Amino acid sequence: ALAPHKLDEPLEGCILLDVEYLYETKDKNKIDRYKTSKPDGDNLLKVLKDQMNMMGFFSDDDAQVCCEAITRYWVRQGEGGIRVHIAQIEKDVNL
C-alpha cells in the first residue's frame, strides 16, 4: 500500500510522522470514537516505520523520526485504512 506513495528522494534530517489508523465497525455507537483496545499504537507504528525504512522514505533510518503522533479510531464500514502524514522539520526547535 505504501509503494504508490514512495518519495522521489528520501527525507533528510528530523522528520515528523503523524499516522491515523481507521478501524471499521458496524457498531454505530463506536463510530468517530477513539479505539482503546489492542493492537497498541506503538506496535503498529513500529511495523510501519520499519517498512518505510526498507522502502527508502528516510535518508538514514527511522531514528530520524523526531516527532510522531498515533491516532486510532473507529469509522463506518468502507472508510477504514491508514493515513500517513510525513514531513521534514527544522532540526533546531526551541521548546
PDB file of N, CA, C and O in Angstrom:
ATOM      1  N   ALA A   1       0.825  -1.205   0.000  1.00  0.00           N
ATOM      2  CA  ALA A   1       0.000   0.000   0.000  1.00  0.00           C
ATOM      3  C   ALA A   1       0.868   1.268   0.000  1.00  0.00           C
ATOM      4  O   ALA A   1       0.426   2.319  -0.465  1.00  0.00           O
ATOM      5  N   LEU A   2       2.085   1.174   0.513  1.00  0.00           N
ATOM      6  CA  LEU A   2       2.970   2.344   0.538  1.00  0.00           C
ATOM      7  C   LEU A   2       3.637   2.613  -0.808  1.00  0.00           C
ATOM      8  O   LEU A   2       4.007   3.751  -1.099  1.00  0.00           O
ATOM      9  N   ALA A   3       3.792   1.594  -1.614  1.00  0.00           N
ATOM     10  CA  ALA A   3       4.557   1.714  -2.859  1.00  0.00           C
ATOM     11  C   ALA A   3       4.124   2.876  -3.751  1.00  0.00           C
ATOM     12  O   ALA A   3       4.994   3.582  -4.261  1.00  0.00           O
ATOM     13  N   PRO A   4       2.825   3.114  -3.967  1.00  0.00           N
ATOM     14  CA  PRO A   4       2.444   4.230  -4.833  1.00  0.00           C
ATOM     15  C   PRO A   4       2.786   5.603  -4.250  1.00  0.00           C
ATOM     16  O   PRO A   4       2.756   6.607  -4.962  1.00  0.00           O
ATOM     17  N   HIS A   5       3.106   5.645  -2.976  1.00  0.00           N
ATOM     18  CA  HIS A   5       3.373   6.911  -2.292  1.00  0.00           C
ATOM     19  C   HIS A   5       4.857   7.116  -1.993  1.00  0.00           C
ATOM     20  O   HIS A   5       5.234   8.062  -1.301  1.00  0.00           O
ATOM     21  N   LYS A   6       5.689   6.228  -2.517  1.00  0.00           N
ATOM     22  CA  LYS A   6       7.120   6.331  -2.267  1.00  0.00           C
ATOM     23  C   LYS A   6       7.638   7.679  -2.762  1.00  0.00           C
ATOM     24  O   LYS A   6       7.257   8.144  -3.836  1.00  0.00           O
ATOM     25  N   LEU A   7       8.497   8.290  -1.980  1.00  0.00           N
ATOM     26  CA  LEU A   7       9.057   9.596  -2.317  1.00  0.00           C
ATOM     27  C   LEU A   7      10.143   9.462  -3.378  1.00  0.00           C
ATOM     28  O   LEU A   7      10.817   8.436  -3.459  1.00  0.00           O
ATOM     29  N   ASP A   8      10.308  10.503  -4.190  1.00  0.00           N
ATOM     30  CA  ASP A   8      11.373  10.508  -5.200  1.00  0.00           C
ATOM     31  C   ASP A   8      12.747  10.504  -4.540  1.00  0.00           C
ATOM     32  O   ASP A   8      13.681   9.861  -5.020  1.00  0.00           O
ATOM     33  N   GLU A   9      12.853  11.228  -3.438  1.00  0.00           N
ATOM     34  CA  GLU A   9      14.102  11.304  -2.675  1.00  0.00           C
ATOM     35  C   GLU A   9      13.777  11.054  -1.203  1.00  0.00           C
ATOM     36  O   GLU A   9      12.740  11.514  -0.723  1.00  0.00           O
ATOM     37  N   PRO A  10      14.632  10.341  -0.479  1.00  0.00           N
ATOM     38  CA  PRO A  10      14.381  10.133   0.944  1.00  0.00           C
ATOM     39  C   PRO A  10      14.465  11.451   1.714  1.00  0.00           C
ATOM     40  O   PRO A  10      15.195  12.366   1.334  1.00  0.00           O
ATOM     41  N   LEU A  11      13.702  11.524   2.803  1.00  0.00           N
ATOM     42  CA  LEU A  11      13.720  12.722   3.638  1.00  0.00           C
ATOM     43  C   LEU A  11      14.992  12.754   4.471  1.00  0.00           C
ATOM     44  O   LEU A  11      15.459  11.726   4.961  1.00  0.00           O
ATOM     45  N   GLU A  12      15.544  13.956   4.621  1.00  0.00           N
ATOM     46  CA  GLU A  12      16.773  14.184   5.391  1.00  0.00           C
ATOM     47  C   GLU A  12      16.413  14.745   6.766  1.00  0.00           C
ATOM     48  O   GLU A  12      15.329  15.294   6.965  1.00  0.00           O
ATOM     49  N   GLY A  13      17.328  14.598   7.693  1.00  0.00           N
ATOM     50  CA  GLY A  13      17.205  15.255   8.994  1.00  0.00           C
ATOM     51  C   GLY A  13      16.026  14.784   9.825  1.00  0.00           C
ATOM     52  O   GLY A  13      15.604  13.630   9.748  1.00  0.00           O
ATOM     53  N   CYS A  14      15.503  15.715  10.629  1.00  0.00           N
ATOM     54  CA  CYS A  14      14.387  15.409  11.532  1.00  0.00           C
ATOM     55  C   CYS A  14      13.081  15.278  10.756  1.00  0.00           C
ATOM     56  O   CYS A  14      12.805  16.048   9.836  1.00  0.00           O
ATOM     57  N   ILE A  15      12.297  14.300  11.140  1.00  0.00           N
ATOM     58  CA  ILE A  15      11.050  14.006  10.432  1.00  0.00           C
ATOM     59  C   ILE A  15       9.887  13.954  11.408  1.00  0.00           C
ATOM     60  O   ILE A  15       9.998  13.430  12.517  1.00  0.00           O
ATOM     61  N   LEU A  16       8.768  14.515  10.963  1.00  0.00           N
ATOM     62  CA  LEU A  16       7.501  14.423  11.681  1.00  0.00           C
ATOM     63  C   LEU A  16       6.689  13.330  11.020  1.00  0.00           C
ATOM     64  O   LEU A  16       6.563  13.300   9.796  1.00  0.00           O
ATOM     65  N   LEU A  17       6.139  12.435  11.816  1.00  0.00           N
ATOM     66  CA  LEU A  17       5.305  11.350  11.305  1.00  0.00           C
ATOM     67  C   LEU A  17       4.009  11.318  12.093  1.00  0.00           C
ATOM     68  O   LEU A  17       4.017  11.117  13.307  1.00  0.00           O
ATOM     69  N   ASP A  18       2.904  11.515  11.404  1.00  0.00           N
ATOM     70  CA  ASP A  18       1.568  11.535  12.010  1.00  0.00           C
ATOM     71  C   ASP A  18       0.749  10.455  11.312  1.00  0.00           C
ATOM     72  O   ASP A  18       0.525  10.524  10.104  1.00  0.00           O
ATOM     73  N   VAL A  19       0.305   9.461  12.070  1.00  0.00           N
ATOM     74  CA  VAL A  19      -0.393   8.319  11.476  1.00  0.00           C
ATOM     75  C   VAL A  19      -1.759   8.149  12.122  1.00  0.00           C
ATOM     76  O   VAL A  19      -1.897   8.191  13.345  1.00  0.00           O
ATOM     77  N   GLU A  20      -2.765   7.957  11.277  1.00  0.00           N
ATOM     78  CA  GLU A  20      -4.121   7.687  11.732  1.00  0.00           C
ATOM     79  C   GLU A  20      -4.499   6.276  11.291  1.00  0.00           C
ATOM     80  O   GLU A  20      -4.403   5.938  10.112  1.00  0.00           O
ATOM     81  N   TYR A  21      -4.924   5.469  12.238  1.00  0.00           N
ATOM     82  CA  TYR A  21      -5.413   4.121  11.954  1.00  0.00           C
ATOM     83  C   TYR A  21      -6.935   4.163  12.079  1.00  0.00           C
ATOM     84  O   TYR A  21      -7.471   4.478  13.141  1.00  0.00           O
ATOM     85  N   LEU A  22      -7.619   3.845  10.987  1.00  0.00           N
ATOM     86  CA  LEU A  22      -9.076   3.928  10.927  1.00  0.00           C
ATOM     87  C   LEU A  22      -9.647   2.511  10.902  1.00  0.00           C
ATOM     88  O   LEU A  22      -9.505   1.790   9.914  1.00  0.00           O
ATOM     89  N   TYR A  23     -10.284   2.129  11.986  1.00  0.00           N
ATOM     90  CA  TYR A  23     -10.828   0.778  12.120  1.00  0.00           C
ATOM     91  C   TYR A  23     -12.316   0.785  11.814  1.00  0.00           C
ATOM     92  O   TYR A  23     -13.076   1.575  12.373  1.00  0.00           O
ATOM     93  N   GLU A  24     -12.721  -0.108  10.917  1.00  0.00           N
ATOM     94  CA  GLU A  24     -14.127  -0.190  10.541  1.00  0.00           C
ATOM     95  C   GLU A  24     -14.932  -0.913  11.612  1.00  0.00           C
ATOM     96  O   GLU A  24     -14.462  -1.867  12.232  1.00  0.00           O
ATOM     97  N   THR A  25     -16.163  -0.434  11.816  1.00  0.00           N
ATOM     98  CA  THR A  25     -17.067  -1.068  12.753  1.00  0.00           C
ATOM     99  C   THR A  25     -18.501  -0.952  12.249  1.00  0.00           C
ATOM    100  O   THR A  25     -18.859  -0.010  11.542  1.00  0.00           O
ATOM    101  N   LYS A  26     -19.306  -1.929  12.631  1.00  0.00           N
ATOM    102  CA  LYS A  26     -20.739  -1.880  12.341  1.00  0.00           C
ATOM    103  C   LYS A  26     -21.495  -1.250  13.504  1.00  0.00           C
ATOM    104  O   LYS A  26     -22.659  -0.874  13.368  1.00  0.00           O
ATOM    105  N   ASP A  27     -20.825  -1.139  14.645  1.00  0.00           N
ATOM    106  CA  ASP A  27     -21.439  -0.584  15.854  1.00  0.00           C
ATOM    107  C   ASP A  27     -21.525   0.938  15.742  1.00  0.00           C
ATOM    108  O   ASP A  27     -20.509   1.626  15.842  1.00  0.00           O
ATOM    109  N   LYS A  28     -22.711   1.452  15.538  1.00  0.00           N
ATOM    110  CA  LYS A  28     -22.907   2.894  15.352  1.00  0.00           C
ATOM    111  C   LYS A  28     -22.486   3.705  16.574  1.00  0.00           C
ATOM    112  O   LYS A  28     -22.174   4.889  16.449  1.00  0.00           O
ATOM    113  N   ASN A  29     -22.474   3.087  17.746  1.00  0.00           N
ATOM    114  CA  ASN A  29     -22.070   3.793  18.970  1.00  0.00           C
ATOM    115  C   ASN A  29     -20.559   4.030  19.036  1.00  0.00           C
ATOM    116  O   ASN A  29     -20.105   4.898  19.781  1.00  0.00           O
ATOM    117  N   LYS A  30     -19.779   3.268  18.266  1.00  0.00           N
ATOM    118  CA  LYS A  30     -18.322   3.415  18.275  1.00  0.00           C
ATOM    119  C   LYS A  30     -17.809   4.424  17.250  1.00  0.00           C
ATOM    120  O   LYS A  30     -16.721   4.977  17.414  1.00  0.00           O
ATOM    121  N   ILE A  31     -18.588   4.665  16.196  1.00  0.00           N
ATOM    122  CA  ILE A  31     -18.120   5.497  15.078  1.00  0.00           C
ATOM    123  C   ILE A  31     -17.656   6.865  15.570  1.00  0.00           C
ATOM    124  O   ILE A  31     -18.335   7.520  16.361  1.00  0.00           O
ATOM    125  N   ASP A  32     -16.490   7.281  15.089  1.00  0.00           N
ATOM    126  CA  ASP A  32     -15.844   8.548  15.430  1.00  0.00           C
ATOM    127  C   ASP A  32     -15.388   8.623  16.886  1.00  0.00           C
ATOM    128  O   ASP A  32     -15.218   9.714  17.431  1.00  0.00           O
ATOM    129  N   ARG A  33     -15.195   7.486  17.503  1.00  0.00           N
ATOM    130  CA  ARG A  33     -14.642   7.423  18.864  1.00  0.00           C
ATOM    131  C   ARG A  33     -13.256   6.795  18.798  1.00  0.00           C
ATOM    132  O   ARG A  33     -12.952   6.021  17.890  1.00  0.00           O
ATOM    133  N   TYR A  34     -12.432   7.136  19.761  1.00  0.00           N
ATOM    134  CA  TYR A  34     -11.095   6.561  19.823  1.00  0.00           C
ATOM    135  C   TYR A  34     -11.171   5.064  20.082  1.00  0.00           C
ATOM    136  O   TYR A  34     -12.061   4.585  20.785  1.00  0.00           O
ATOM    137  N   LYS A  35     -10.228   4.338  19.505  1.00  0.00           N
ATOM    138  CA  LYS A  35     -10.114   2.900  19.728  1.00  0.00           C
ATOM    139  C   LYS A  35      -9.131   2.688  20.868  1.00  0.00           C
ATOM    140  O   LYS A  35      -7.967   3.077  20.770  1.00  0.00           O
ATOM    141  N   THR A  36      -9.591   2.082  21.934  1.00  0.00           N
ATOM    142  CA  THR A  36      -8.757   1.898  23.120  1.00  0.00           C
ATOM    143  C   THR A  36      -8.363   0.440  23.354  1.00  0.00           C
ATOM    144  O   THR A  36      -7.796   0.108  24.394  1.00  0.00           O
ATOM    145  N   SER A  37      -8.661  -0.418  22.398  1.00  0.00           N
ATOM    146  CA  SER A  37      -8.307  -1.831  22.527  1.00  0.00           C
ATOM    147  C   SER A  37      -7.100  -2.148  21.645  1.00  0.00           C
ATOM    148  O   SER A  37      -6.671  -1.323  20.839  1.00  0.00           O
ATOM    149  N   LYS A  38      -6.570  -3.334  21.808  1.00  0.00           N
ATOM    150  CA  LYS A  38      -5.399  -3.764  21.028  1.00  0.00           C
ATOM    151  C   LYS A  38      -5.743  -3.814  19.555  1.00  0.00           C
ATOM    152  O   LYS A  38      -6.915  -3.973  19.215  1.00  0.00           O
ATOM    153  N   PRO A  39      -4.776  -3.688  18.670  1.00  0.00           N
ATOM    154  CA  PRO A  39      -3.346  -3.619  18.932  1.00  0.00           C
ATOM    155  C   PRO A  39      -2.904  -2.227  19.378  1.00  0.00           C
ATOM    156  O   PRO A  39      -3.507  -1.216  19.017  1.00  0.00           O
ATOM    157  N   ASP A  40      -1.848  -2.205  20.164  1.00  0.00           N
ATOM    158  CA  ASP A  40      -1.298  -0.955  20.671  1.00  0.00           C
ATOM    159  C   ASP A  40      -0.740  -0.113  19.524  1.00  0.00           C
ATOM    160  O   ASP A  40      -0.156  -0.641  18.578  1.00  0.00           O
ATOM    161  N   GLY A  41      -0.928   1.186  19.623  1.00  0.00           N
ATOM    162  CA  GLY A  41      -0.461   2.101  18.596  1.00  0.00           C
ATOM    163  C   GLY A  41       1.039   2.056  18.391  1.00  0.00           C
ATOM    164  O   GLY A  41       1.507   2.133  17.255  1.00  0.00           O
ATOM    165  N   ASP A  42       1.811   1.932  19.477  1.00  0.00           N
ATOM    166  CA  ASP A  42       3.268   1.925  19.321  1.00  0.00           C
ATOM    167  C   ASP A  42       3.749   0.700  18.558  1.00  0.00           C
ATOM    168  O   ASP A  42       4.727   0.779  17.815  1.00  0.00           O
ATOM    169  N   ASN A  43       3.071  -0.435  18.732  1.00  0.00           N
ATOM    170  CA  ASN A  43       3.436  -1.631  17.977  1.00  0.00           C
ATOM    171  C   ASN A  43       3.099  -1.464  16.493  1.00  0.00           C
ATOM    172  O   ASN A  43       3.872  -1.873  15.626  1.00  0.00           O
ATOM    173  N   LEU A  44       1.948  -0.863  16.208  1.00  0.00           N
ATOM    174  CA  LEU A  44       1.554  -0.605  14.821  1.00  0.00           C
ATOM    175  C   LEU A  44       2.546   0.334  14.150  1.00  0.00           C
ATOM    176  O   LEU A  44       2.946   0.120  13.006  1.00  0.00           O
ATOM    177  N   LEU A  45       2.934   1.371  14.874  1.00  0.00           N
ATOM    178  CA  LEU A  45       3.831   2.371  14.313  1.00  0.00           C
ATOM    179  C   LEU A  45       5.210   1.791  14.025  1.00  0.00           C
ATOM    180  O   LEU A  45       5.834   2.144  13.024  1.00  0.00           O
ATOM    181  N   LYS A  46       5.688   0.911  14.886  1.00  0.00           N
ATOM    182  CA  LYS A  46       6.995   0.288  14.680  1.00  0.00           C
ATOM    183  C   LYS A  46       7.021  -0.484  13.358  1.00  0.00           C
ATOM    184  O   LYS A  46       7.979  -0.376  12.592  1.00  0.00           O
ATOM    185  N   VAL A  47       5.978  -1.254  13.097  1.00  0.00           N
ATOM    186  CA  VAL A  47       5.903  -2.033  11.856  1.00  0.00           C
ATOM    187  C   VAL A  47       5.880  -1.098  10.651  1.00  0.00           C
ATOM    188  O   VAL A  47       6.572  -1.349   9.664  1.00  0.00           O
ATOM    189  N   LEU A  48       5.096  -0.026  10.718  1.00  0.00           N
ATOM    190  CA  LEU A  48       5.009   0.931   9.617  1.00  0.00           C
ATOM    191  C   LEU A  48       6.357   1.612   9.365  1.00  0.00           C
ATOM    192  O   LEU A  48       6.796   1.716   8.220  1.00  0.00           O
ATOM    193  N   LYS A  49       7.013   2.075  10.436  1.00  0.00           N
ATOM    194  CA  LYS A  49       8.303   2.746  10.277  1.00  0.00           C
ATOM    195  C   LYS A  49       9.365   1.804   9.708  1.00  0.00           C
ATOM    196  O   LYS A  49      10.185   2.217   8.888  1.00  0.00           O
ATOM    197  N   ASP A  50       9.354   0.556  10.136  1.00  0.00           N
ATOM    198  CA  ASP A  50      10.304  -0.419   9.588  1.00  0.00           C
ATOM    199  C   ASP A  50      10.081  -0.606   8.092  1.00  0.00           C
ATOM    200  O   ASP A  50      11.042  -0.680   7.327  1.00  0.00           O
ATOM    201  N   GLN A  51       8.830  -0.683   7.671  1.00  0.00           N
ATOM    202  CA  GLN A  51       8.525  -0.846   6.252  1.00  0.00           C
ATOM    203  C   GLN A  51       8.919   0.400   5.464  1.00  0.00           C
ATOM    204  O   GLN A  51       9.482   0.295   4.374  1.00  0.00           O
ATOM    205  N   MET A  52       8.627   1.574   6.009  1.00  0.00           N
ATOM    206  CA  MET A  52       9.007   2.824   5.355  1.00  0.00           C
ATOM    207  C   MET A  52      10.525   2.919   5.229  1.00  0.00           C
ATOM    208  O   MET A  52      11.042   3.419   4.230  1.00  0.00           O
ATOM    209  N   ASN A  53      11.229   2.440   6.241  1.00  0.00           N
ATOM    210  CA  ASN A  53      12.686   2.442   6.218  1.00  0.00           C
ATOM    211  C   ASN A  53      13.198   1.555   5.084  1.00  0.00           C
ATOM    212  O   ASN A  53      14.089   1.959   4.337  1.00  0.00           O
ATOM    213  N   MET A  54      12.645   0.361   4.953  1.00  0.00           N
ATOM    214  CA  MET A  54      13.064  -0.561   3.903  1.00  0.00           C
ATOM    215  C   MET A  54      12.766   0.002   2.508  1.00  0.00           C
ATOM    216  O   MET A  54      13.466  -0.317   1.547  1.00  0.00           O
ATOM    217  N   MET A  55      11.737   0.830   2.400  1.00  0.00           N
ATOM    218  CA  MET A  55      11.343   1.389   1.106  1.00  0.00           C
ATOM    219  C   MET A  55      12.047   2.700   0.781  1.00  0.00           C
ATOM    220  O   MET A  55      11.810   3.280  -0.279  1.00  0.00           O
ATOM    221  N   GLY A  56      12.912   3.178   1.681  1.00  0.00           N
ATOM    222  CA  GLY A  56      13.709   4.356   1.386  1.00  0.00           C
ATOM    223  C   GLY A  56      13.040   5.691   1.642  1.00  0.00           C
ATOM    224  O   GLY A  56      13.382   6.680   0.993  1.00  0.00           O
ATOM    225  N   PHE A  57      12.100   5.748   2.563  1.00  0.00           N
ATOM    226  CA  PHE A  57      11.477   7.026   2.910  1.00  0.00           C
ATOM    227  C   PHE A  57      12.439   7.920   3.697  1.00  0.00           C
ATOM    228  O   PHE A  57      12.321   9.145   3.664  1.00  0.00           O
ATOM    229  N   PHE A  58      13.390   7.305   4.404  1.00  0.00           N
ATOM    230  CA  PHE A  58      14.320   8.038   5.255  1.00  0.00           C
ATOM    231  C   PHE A  58      15.730   7.952   4.680  1.00  0.00           C
ATOM    232  O   PHE A  58      16.135   6.899   4.189  1.00  0.00           O
ATOM    233  N   SER A  59      16.487   9.063   4.738  1.00  0.00           N
ATOM    234  CA  SER A  59      17.849   9.051   4.195  1.00  0.00           C
ATOM    235  C   SER A  59      18.781   8.187   5.043  1.00  0.00           C
ATOM    236  O   SER A  59      19.720   7.594   4.513  1.00  0.00           O
ATOM    237  N   ASP A  60      18.538   8.108   6.337  1.00  0.00           N
ATOM    238  CA  ASP A  60      19.374   7.314   7.233  1.00  0.00           C
ATOM    239  C   ASP A  60      18.577   6.101   7.696  1.00  0.00           C
ATOM    240  O   ASP A  60      18.758   5.001   7.176  1.00  0.00           O
ATOM    241  N   ASP A  61      17.706   6.298   8.662  1.00  0.00           N
ATOM    242  CA  ASP A  61      16.761   5.258   9.066  1.00  0.00           C
ATOM    243  C   ASP A  61      15.641   5.887   9.881  1.00  0.00           C
ATOM    244  O   ASP A  61      15.587   7.108  10.027  1.00  0.00           O
ATOM    245  N   ASP A  62      14.753   5.064  10.408  1.00  0.00           N
ATOM    246  CA  ASP A  62      13.572   5.598  11.091  1.00  0.00           C
ATOM    247  C   ASP A  62      13.899   6.289  12.419  1.00  0.00           C
ATOM    248  O   ASP A  62      13.008   6.848  13.058  1.00  0.00           O
ATOM    249  N   ALA A  63      15.150   6.254  12.831  1.00  0.00           N
ATOM    250  CA  ALA A  63      15.559   7.030  14.013  1.00  0.00           C
ATOM    251  C   ALA A  63      15.446   8.529  13.734  1.00  0.00           C
ATOM    252  O   ALA A  63      15.458   9.336  14.663  1.00  0.00           O
ATOM    253  N   GLN A  64      15.335   8.902  12.454  1.00  0.00           N
ATOM    254  CA  GLN A  64      15.173  10.310  12.076  1.00  0.00           C
ATOM    255  C   GLN A  64      13.816  10.870  12.498  1.00  0.00           C
ATOM    256  O   GLN A  64      13.630  12.086  12.535  1.00  0.00           O
ATOM    257  N   VAL A  65      12.878   9.995  12.814  1.00  0.00           N
ATOM    258  CA  VAL A  65      11.550  10.459  13.224  1.00  0.00           C
ATOM    259  C   VAL A  65      11.675  11.045  14.629  1.00  0.00           C
ATOM    260  O   VAL A  65      11.807  10.319  15.615  1.00  0.00           O
ATOM    261  N   CYS A  66      11.630  12.374  14.696  1.00  0.00           N
ATOM    262  CA  CYS A  66      11.802  13.098  15.957  1.00  0.00           C
ATOM    263  C   CYS A  66      10.468  13.414  16.625  1.00  0.00           C
ATOM    264  O   CYS A  66      10.394  13.595  17.841  1.00  0.00           O
ATOM    265  N   CYS A  67       9.436  13.475  15.828  1.00  0.00           N
ATOM    266  CA  CYS A  67       8.112  13.831  16.327  1.00  0.00           C
ATOM    267  C   CYS A  67       7.114  12.881  15.692  1.00  0.00           C
ATOM    268  O   CYS A  67       7.016  12.799  14.468  1.00  0.00           O
ATOM    269  N   GLU A  68       6.365  12.155  16.536  1.00  0.00           N
ATOM    270  CA  GLU A  68       5.400  11.212  15.982  1.00  0.00           C
ATOM    271  C   GLU A  68       4.103  11.256  16.767  1.00  0.00           C
ATOM    272  O   GLU A  68       4.086  11.475  17.978  1.00  0.00           O
ATOM    273  N   ALA A  69       3.016  11.041  16.037  1.00  0.00           N
ATOM    274  CA  ALA A  69       1.687  11.007  16.652  1.00  0.00           C
ATOM    275  C   ALA A  69       0.935   9.816  16.075  1.00  0.00           C
ATOM    276  O   ALA A  69       1.026   9.524  14.882  1.00  0.00           O
ATOM    277  N   ILE A  70       0.201   9.144  16.929  1.00  0.00           N
ATOM    278  CA  ILE A  70      -0.593   7.990  16.527  1.00  0.00           C
ATOM    279  C   ILE A  70      -2.018   8.239  16.996  1.00  0.00           C
ATOM    280  O   ILE A  70      -2.251   8.549  18.164  1.00  0.00           O
ATOM    281  N   THR A  71      -2.958   8.105  16.087  1.00  0.00           N
ATOM    282  CA  THR A  71      -4.369   8.206  16.443  1.00  0.00           C
ATOM    283  C   THR A  71      -5.066   6.958  15.929  1.00  0.00           C
ATOM    284  O   THR A  71      -4.881   6.562  14.778  1.00  0.00           O
ATOM    285  N   ARG A  72      -5.868   6.342  16.788  1.00  0.00           N
ATOM    286  CA  ARG A  72      -6.627   5.155  16.393  1.00  0.00           C
ATOM    287  C   ARG A  72      -8.087   5.419  16.723  1.00  0.00           C
ATOM    288  O   ARG A  72      -8.431   5.731  17.863  1.00  0.00           O
ATOM    289  N   TYR A  73      -8.943   5.291  15.713  1.00  0.00           N
ATOM    290  CA  TYR A  73     -10.357   5.482  15.984  1.00  0.00           C
ATOM    291  C   TYR A  73     -11.220   4.654  15.056  1.00  0.00           C
ATOM    292  O   TYR A  73     -10.757   4.125  14.045  1.00  0.00           O
ATOM    293  N   TRP A  74     -12.494   4.554  15.425  1.00  0.00           N
ATOM    294  CA  TRP A  74     -13.475   3.755  14.709  1.00  0.00           C
ATOM    295  C   TRP A  74     -14.147   4.590  13.625  1.00  0.00           C
ATOM    296  O   TRP A  74     -14.432   5.772  13.820  1.00  0.00           O
ATOM    297  N   VAL A  75     -14.396   3.956  12.478  1.00  0.00           N
ATOM    298  CA  VAL A  75     -15.085   4.608  11.367  1.00  0.00           C
ATOM    299  C   VAL A  75     -16.146   3.665  10.798  1.00  0.00           C
ATOM    300  O   VAL A  75     -16.198   2.485  11.144  1.00  0.00           O
ATOM    301  N   ARG A  76     -16.980   4.206   9.928  1.00  0.00           N
ATOM    302  CA  ARG A  76     -18.021   3.412   9.260  1.00  0.00           C
ATOM    303  C   ARG A  76     -17.400   2.356   8.340  1.00  0.00           C
ATOM    304  O   ARG A  76     -16.255   2.489   7.907  1.00  0.00           O
ATOM    305  N   GLN A  77     -18.157   1.331   8.056  1.00  0.00           N
ATOM    306  CA  GLN A  77     -17.747   0.305   7.098  1.00  0.00           C
ATOM    307  C   GLN A  77     -17.386   0.966   5.768  1.00  0.00           C
ATOM    308  O   GLN A  77     -18.098   1.854   5.298  1.00  0.00           O
ATOM    309  N   GLY A  78     -16.294   0.537   5.171  1.00  0.00           N
ATOM    310  CA  GLY A  78     -15.857   1.068   3.897  1.00  0.00           C
ATOM    311  C   GLY A  78     -14.961   2.296   3.997  1.00  0.00           C
ATOM    312  O   GLY A  78     -14.472   2.781   2.976  1.00  0.00           O
ATOM    313  N   GLU A  79     -14.731   2.817   5.221  1.00  0.00           N
ATOM    314  CA  GLU A  79     -13.904   4.010   5.412  1.00  0.00           C
ATOM    315  C   GLU A  79     -12.599   3.709   6.131  1.00  0.00           C
ATOM    316  O   GLU A  79     -11.864   4.632   6.484  1.00  0.00           O
ATOM    317  N   GLY A  80     -12.298   2.443   6.352  1.00  0.00           N
ATOM    318  CA  GLY A  80     -11.111   2.055   7.099  1.00  0.00           C
ATOM    319  C   GLY A  80      -9.823   2.238   6.311  1.00  0.00           C
ATOM    320  O   GLY A  80      -9.839   2.380   5.088  1.00  0.00           O
ATOM    321  N   GLY A  81      -8.724   2.232   7.021  1.00  0.00           N
ATOM    322  CA  GLY A  81      -7.427   2.335   6.382  1.00  0.00           C
ATOM    323  C   GLY A  81      -6.407   3.010   7.271  1.00  0.00           C
ATOM    324  O   GLY A  81      -6.582   3.112   8.485  1.00  0.00           O
ATOM    325  N   ILE A  82      -5.352   3.461   6.651  1.00  0.00           N
ATOM    326  CA  ILE A  82      -4.281   4.169   7.361  1.00  0.00           C
ATOM    327  C   ILE A  82      -4.002   5.454   6.602  1.00  0.00           C
ATOM    328  O   ILE A  82      -3.884   5.446   5.377  1.00  0.00           O
ATOM    329  N   ARG A  83      -3.895   6.559   7.331  1.00  0.00           N
ATOM    330  CA  ARG A  83      -3.471   7.835   6.746  1.00  0.00           C
ATOM    331  C   ARG A  83      -2.105   8.163   7.323  1.00  0.00           C
ATOM    332  O   ARG A  83      -1.912   8.147   8.538  1.00  0.00           O
ATOM    333  N   VAL A  84      -1.171   8.458   6.451  1.00  0.00           N
ATOM    334  CA  VAL A  84       0.185   8.771   6.886  1.00  0.00           C
ATOM    335  C   VAL A  84       0.529  10.177   6.417  1.00  0.00           C
ATOM    336  O   VAL A  84       0.432  10.495   5.232  1.00  0.00           O
ATOM    337  N   HIS A  85       0.929  11.004   7.360  1.00  0.00           N
ATOM    338  CA  HIS A  85       1.396  12.360   7.073  1.00  0.00           C
ATOM    339  C   HIS A  85       2.857  12.404   7.491  1.00  0.00           C
ATOM    340  O   HIS A  85       3.186  12.130   8.646  1.00  0.00           O
ATOM    341  N   ILE A  86       3.735  12.749   6.554  1.00  0.00           N
ATOM    342  CA  ILE A  86       5.163  12.760   6.844  1.00  0.00           C
ATOM    343  C   ILE A  86       5.750  14.067   6.313  1.00  0.00           C
ATOM    344  O   ILE A  86       5.383  14.532   5.234  1.00  0.00           O
ATOM    345  N   ALA A  87       6.661  14.650   7.084  1.00  0.00           N
ATOM    346  CA  ALA A  87       7.275  15.912   6.664  1.00  0.00           C
ATOM    347  C   ALA A  87       8.632  16.067   7.321  1.00  0.00           C
ATOM    348  O   ALA A  87       8.866  15.595   8.433  1.00  0.00           O
ATOM    349  N   GLN A  88       9.509  16.730   6.615  1.00  0.00           N
ATOM    350  CA  GLN A  88      10.802  17.104   7.178  1.00  0.00           C
ATOM    351  C   GLN A  88      10.573  18.337   8.040  1.00  0.00           C
ATOM    352  O   GLN A  88       9.835  19.239   7.644  1.00  0.00           O
ATOM    353  N   ILE A  89      11.198  18.388   9.217  1.00  0.00           N
ATOM    354  CA  ILE A  89      11.007  19.528  10.109  1.00  0.00           C
ATOM    355  C   ILE A  89      12.368  20.134  10.452  1.00  0.00           C
ATOM    356  O   ILE A  89      13.419  19.540  10.211  1.00  0.00           O
ATOM    357  N   GLU A  90      12.307  21.321  11.016  1.00  0.00           N
ATOM    358  CA  GLU A  90      13.544  22.021  11.420  1.00  0.00           C
ATOM    359  C   GLU A  90      14.269  21.202  12.473  1.00  0.00           C
ATOM    360  O   GLU A  90      13.650  20.641  13.377  1.00  0.00           O
ATOM    361  N   LYS A  91      15.556  21.141  12.350  1.00  0.00           N
ATOM    362  CA  LYS A  91      16.361  20.377  13.299  1.00  0.00           C
ATOM    363  C   LYS A  91      16.427  21.045  14.666  1.00  0.00           C
ATOM    364  O   LYS A  91      16.343  20.373  15.694  1.00  0.00           O
ATOM    365  N   ASP A  92      16.577  22.356  14.678  1.00  0.00           N
ATOM    366  CA  ASP A  92      16.702  23.077  15.936  1.00  0.00           C
ATOM    367  C   ASP A  92      15.363  23.689  16.314  1.00  0.00           C
ATOM    368  O   ASP A  92      14.901  24.646  15.693  1.00  0.00           O
ATOM    369  N   VAL A  93      14.759  23.127  17.332  1.00  0.00           N
ATOM    370  CA  VAL A  93      13.463  23.609  17.790  1.00  0.00           C
ATOM    371  C   VAL A  93      13.608  24.043  19.241  1.00  0.00           C
ATOM    372  O   VAL A  93      14.095  23.281  20.076  1.00  0.00           O
ATOM    373  N   ASN A  94      13.189  25.251  19.537  1.00  0.00           N
ATOM    374  CA  ASN A  94      13.201  25.730  20.923  1.00  0.00           C
ATOM    375  C   ASN A  94      11.899  25.313  21.586  1.00  0.00           C
ATOM    376  O   ASN A  94      10.817  25.726  21.169  1.00  0.00           O
ATOM    377  N   LEU A  95      12.013  24.499  22.613  1.00  0.00           N
ATOM    378  CA  LEU A  95      10.833  24.019  23.322  1.00  0.00           C
ATOM    379  C   LEU A  95      10.610  24.812  24.585  1.00  0.00           C
ATOM    380  O   LEU A  95       9.656  24.550  25.318  1.00  0.00           O
TER     381      LEU A  95
END
